[in-house]
Amino acid sequence: VDSITGGNRERDLRTGFSIPFRLTLGGMLQFAIKPMWGINYVTHEAFKLPQLDEHVDMGGGAMSIGRYFTEMLDPSMTWDDVAKMVELWDGQFCLKGVMSVEDAKRAVEIGCTGIVISNHGGRQLDGSRAPFDQLDAIVQAVGDRIDVIMDSGVQRGTHVLKALSLGAKAVGGGRFYLYPLAAAGQAGVERALTLMKAEIERDMRLMGCSSVKDLTRESVAFR
């Protein structure tokens, strides 16, 4: 529920971003500045989203894909709907997009076993608070009754350690692995994970911690 409707991606509209790719004057200039982009585009496998083949006309540009994701979401969904899903699922149920103590408490009440504090990477609502800003208060309120995961903005080892110190059970990352994936495929993701692991271990040593169990609220100073 962190993205109940599609955001207004003004940069994509301004640059004419579309799938499949369409060459514009601006794009030609970018290719001239970065010739490897053009070489990679010609020599590599064409971009595709096979999981959407039955739902989206890939020749229709970005608007058709954006419209699909927007129409797939249901802005009328209520807490009663989520409670019914939890009941029908009858298993581990994690609700993503919680950003307030009140909603976290409600998730506990209806039987969720986990929540993900997320503002969808800050790409939807201008001025929304960062999940890290909400983490401590939510953990203090419900952390002993439900698993709390933090998502959005996690790109460094110190980000992970700060979240774990405040009681997050885990963190989620999107751009952290997607950019390396786009740049270098599997090797890029493996490289990103290697760097993240090295940063976490190095920073824990510098903090005097030999286990994530040593990370506590006292490990973080508030201003």
Sequence and secondary structure as in RCSB ss.txt:
>XXXX:A:sequence
VDSITGGNRERDLRTGFSIPFRLTLGGMLQFAIKPMWGINYVTHEAFKLPQLDEHVDMGGGAMSIGRYFTEMLDP
SMTWDDVAKMVELWDGQFCLKGVMSVEDAKRAVEIGCTGIVISNHGGRQLDGSRAPFDQLDAIVQAVGDRIDVIM
DSGVQRGTHVLKALSLGAKAVGGGRFYLYPLAAAGQAGVERALTLMKAEIERDMRLMGCSSVKDLTRESVAFR
>XXXX:A:secstr
   SS    HHHHHHT  SS    HHHHHHHHH HHHHHHHHHS     GGGTTT  GGG HHHHHHHHHHHS T
T  HHHHHHHHHHH S  EEEEE SHHHHHHHHHTT SEEEE  GGGTSSTT   HHHHHHHHHHHHTTTSEEEE
ESS  SHHHHHHHHHTT SEEE SHHHHHHHHHHHHHHHHHHHHHHHHHHHHHHHHHT SSGGG  GGGS   
